[in-house]
Amino acid sequence: MSETRDTAVIGLTGQSGAGKTTVCNVFEECGFAVINADKIAREVMEKGSACLEEAVECFGKNILNGDETLNRQALADIVFNDKEKLEQLNAISYPYITSEILKMINKFREEKRRYVLLDAPTLFESRADDFCDLIISVTASEKNRAERIAKRDGISAEQIKNRFSSQHSENFFINHSDFIIKNNKSAELLREKAKEVAEKIKEYYKC
């Protein structure tokens, strides 16, 4: 972290269904300010937004509900089955998302927050890792992740397979992260591991 910066920005990412939400909650309990990139991604696609208008121009009005809000499942069915279309969506949405992320980072710096966690499933794809001092990735076995997603999202095995195929491998996360938290056992063990990493980072950046 640069000596001129008082805020440590920690990126949190990883595989779908690996347990990032639990890790994020632990870091928040440990005093980290949290930026939720998924929430920002939903906000930039709200009805009437410039980002949603661009998406409709690219993918058609079939991605809209009757009230002209985004039909997220319809869009997911398109982009998770076609790598080129996923790249098109990313090219549309990422500039809006990263702009909002930078605004929030600057806001937390102005508030003199010491530690900020950027929770971003597509941290690397959006280049938001450029904003981070350290990166944590959460991983788990494909079997465990598939079971969690099926229970959480209620989607089919085929939809889960398509989602996994659009994401980075575990080796990618291992090779591009400062910390790896593996989540193949209990939720309690995951929380313990997350707290240990959070406290190590706080100690590392301690004034």
Backbone torsions as a table, in degrees:
resi	resn	phi	psi	omega
1	MET	NA	134.2	-179.6
2	SER	-61.5	145.2	-180.0
3	GLU	-66.1	-19.4	-178.2
4	THR	-86.3	-4.3	-177.7
5	ARG	-111.4	133.3	-177.8
6	ASP	-98.4	-5.2	-175.6
7	THR	-116.5	125.2	174.9
8	ALA	-88.2	123.5	178.9
9	VAL	-104.3	117.7	-176.8
10	ILE	-110.1	123.0	178.8
11	GLY	-85.7	134.4	175.8
12	LEU	-119.6	122.4	180.0
13	THR	-147.2	-166.2	179.6
14	GLY	142.6	-170.1	-175.3
15	GLN	-79.6	148.2	177.6
16	SER	-61.7	129.7	179.9
17	GLY	84.1	6.3	-176.3
18	ALA	-81.4	-23.6	178.9
19	GLY	118.2	26.0	-178.4
20	LYS	-61.4	-35.7	-177.5
21	THR	-62.6	-42.7	177.8
22	THR	-62.7	-44.4	179.0
23	VAL	-62.1	-43.7	178.9
24	CYS	-59.3	-43.9	179.8
25	ASN	-61.3	-39.6	179.2
26	VAL	-64.8	-43.5	179.6
27	PHE	-63.4	-38.2	177.7
28	GLU	-63.6	-41.1	177.2
29	GLU	-62.8	-27.3	-179.6
30	CYS	-86.9	5.8	173.6
31	GLY	101.1	7.4	178.2
32	PHE	-81.6	135.0	168.7
33	ALA	-74.1	140.0	-173.4
34	VAL	-115.4	134.0	170.5
35	ILE	-111.6	118.0	-177.4
36	ASN	-98.5	103.5	-176.4
37	ALA	-66.6	-31.9	177.5
38	ASP	-63.2	-41.4	178.0
39	LYS	-63.5	-42.4	177.8
40	ILE	-63.0	-41.3	179.9
41	ALA	-60.7	-36.4	176.8
42	ARG	-70.0	-40.7	-177.3
43	GLU	-65.7	-38.7	-178.6
44	VAL	-72.8	-12.9	178.4
45	MET	-104.4	18.2	179.9
46	GLU	-67.9	159.7	-178.9
47	LYS	-52.6	130.2	177.1
48	GLY	85.8	-2.9	-178.1
49	SER	-76.0	155.5	178.2
50	ALA	-63.8	-36.0	180.0
51	CYS	-64.5	-44.0	179.1
52	LEU	-65.4	-38.6	178.3
53	GLU	-60.5	-41.7	178.3
54	GLU	-65.7	-38.5	179.7
55	ALA	-65.2	-40.2	178.3
56	VAL	-64.8	-40.7	177.5
57	GLU	-60.1	-34.7	-177.2
58	CYS	-82.2	-43.8	-170.7
59	PHE	-108.7	-9.7	178.4
60	GLY	95.9	164.0	-176.3
61	LYS	-72.9	-6.4	177.9
62	ASN	-68.9	-8.4	176.1
63	ILE	-89.5	3.4	179.7
64	LEU	-104.0	149.1	168.9
65	ASN	-79.7	176.7	179.9
66	GLY	-61.8	-28.0	179.9
67	ASP	-91.6	11.3	177.2
68	GLU	70.7	17.5	168.2
69	THR	-86.7	164.5	-177.6
70	LEU	-72.0	131.0	171.0
71	ASN	-90.1	96.3	-171.3
72	ARG	-64.1	-36.4	179.8
73	GLN	-68.3	-38.2	178.8
74	ALA	-63.2	-41.5	178.5
75	LEU	-67.8	-41.6	179.6
76	ALA	-61.8	-40.4	179.5
77	ASP	-61.4	-30.8	179.0
78	ILE	-76.6	-52.4	-169.8
79	VAL	-79.7	-30.0	-179.3
80	PHE	-79.3	-6.4	176.0
81	ASN	-103.3	-0.6	-174.4
82	ASP	-149.9	109.1	-176.4
83	LYS	-59.7	-39.2	-179.4
84	GLU	-63.8	-40.8	179.3
85	LYS	-69.1	-34.5	176.1
86	LEU	-63.7	-41.2	177.7
87	GLU	-64.0	-36.2	177.3
88	GLN	-64.4	-44.0	178.7
89	LEU	-63.1	-43.2	179.2
90	ASN	-61.0	-41.8	-179.6
91	ALA	-63.1	-31.0	178.5
92	ILE	-77.0	-48.3	-168.5
93	SER	-86.2	-33.6	-173.1
94	TYR	-59.7	-41.5	178.5
95	PRO	-58.3	-38.8	178.3
96	TYR	-68.3	-42.5	-177.5
97	ILE	-66.7	-48.1	-177.4
98	THR	-66.0	-32.0	176.5
99	SER	-61.5	-44.3	179.5
100	GLU	-68.8	-36.9	177.3
101	ILE	-60.8	-45.6	179.9
102	LEU	-62.7	-37.9	177.4
103	LYS	-61.8	-41.6	-178.9
104	MET	-70.4	-39.2	176.9
105	ILE	-60.3	-45.8	179.5
106	ASN	-63.5	-37.5	177.9
107	LYS	-62.3	-45.3	-179.7
108	PHE	-67.0	-33.9	176.6
109	ARG	-66.0	-41.6	178.1
110	GLU	-63.5	-31.9	178.4
111	GLU	-82.3	0.6	178.2
112	LYS	64.8	31.0	175.1
113	ARG	-71.5	133.1	-173.2
114	ARG	-80.2	-37.7	-175.1
115	TYR	-130.4	130.2	178.2
116	VAL	-125.4	131.7	176.0
117	LEU	-105.3	120.4	176.0
118	LEU	-98.1	102.5	-178.9
119	ASP	-87.5	103.5	-171.9
120	ALA	-141.3	103.3	178.5
121	PRO	-56.4	-33.3	179.1
122	THR	-107.8	44.9	-176.6
123	LEU	-56.5	-46.6	-176.3
124	PHE	-76.5	-40.8	-178.6
125	GLU	-61.7	-36.6	-177.6
126	SER	-86.4	-3.9	-176.7
127	ARG	67.0	16.0	178.4
128	ALA	-71.0	-13.6	174.9
129	ASP	-62.9	-19.9	176.8
130	ASP	-63.5	-22.4	-177.8
131	PHE	-87.6	-6.0	-167.9
132	CYS	-102.4	146.1	174.9
133	ASP	-86.8	-34.8	176.3
134	LEU	-140.4	156.8	179.4
135	ILE	-129.7	132.7	175.8
136	ILE	-113.8	133.8	173.8
137	SER	-120.9	139.5	177.5
138	VAL	-106.7	127.8	-178.9
139	THR	-128.7	164.1	176.7
140	ALA	-161.9	166.7	178.9
141	SER	-65.6	153.2	-179.9
142	GLU	-60.2	-39.3	179.8
143	LYS	-60.3	-49.5	-179.2
144	ASN	-63.5	-41.4	-179.1
145	ARG	-65.4	-41.6	179.8
146	ALA	-63.0	-41.4	179.6
147	GLU	-64.8	-42.0	-180.0
148	ARG	-65.6	-43.2	-178.4
149	ILE	-67.3	-41.2	178.7
150	ALA	-59.9	-40.6	-180.0
151	LYS	-72.5	-40.6	-175.5
152	ARG	-75.2	-46.9	-171.1
153	ASP	-102.4	-14.6	179.4
154	GLY	63.6	36.4	-179.7
155	ILE	-106.7	165.9	-174.6
156	SER	-77.9	165.4	177.9
157	ALA	-61.0	-36.7	178.8
158	GLU	-66.0	-41.1	178.0
159	GLN	-65.4	-38.4	177.4
160	ILE	-64.5	-43.8	179.0
161	LYS	-59.7	-42.9	179.2
162	ASN	-64.2	-39.1	179.7
163	ARG	-64.5	-45.4	-180.0
164	PHE	-62.5	-38.8	-176.4
165	SER	-67.0	-20.1	-179.2
166	SER	-90.3	-0.2	-173.9
167	GLN	-113.5	165.4	179.4
168	HIS	-70.3	156.5	177.0
169	SER	-78.2	167.3	177.6
170	GLU	-61.5	-39.3	179.9
171	ASN	-61.2	-36.0	178.0
172	PHE	-60.3	-48.1	-178.7
173	PHE	-63.9	-40.3	179.0
174	ILE	-60.2	-42.0	-175.7
175	ASN	-78.4	-13.2	-175.9
176	HIS	-119.3	17.3	-175.9
177	SER	-128.1	154.5	175.9
178	ASP	-87.4	-30.3	177.0
179	PHE	-133.5	139.6	172.5
180	ILE	-118.8	127.3	174.9
181	ILE	-112.8	113.6	179.6
182	LYS	-92.4	135.8	-175.2
183	ASN	-126.2	78.5	178.5
184	ASN	-117.2	5.5	-178.4
185	LYS	-122.0	-133.4	-173.2
186	SER	-84.7	159.0	176.5
187	ALA	-64.2	-33.7	179.6
188	GLU	-65.9	-40.9	178.3
189	LEU	-65.7	-37.9	177.3
190	LEU	-60.9	-44.2	179.5
191	ARG	-63.4	-38.9	179.0
192	GLU	-64.1	-44.3	179.3
193	LYS	-63.4	-43.1	-179.2
194	ALA	-63.1	-42.7	179.7
195	LYS	-64.3	-39.3	178.9
196	GLU	-61.2	-44.5	179.5
197	VAL	-66.5	-42.8	179.7
198	ALA	-58.8	-44.7	-178.7
199	GLU	-68.9	-34.9	176.3
200	LYS	-62.9	-42.9	-179.0
201	ILE	-67.1	-42.1	177.7
202	LYS	-61.2	-40.2	179.0
203	GLU	-67.1	-39.9	-179.0
204	TYR	-62.1	-40.2	-177.0
205	TYR	-98.7	14.7	-178.6
206	LYS	-63.5	136.0	-180.0
207	CYS	-65.2	NA	NA
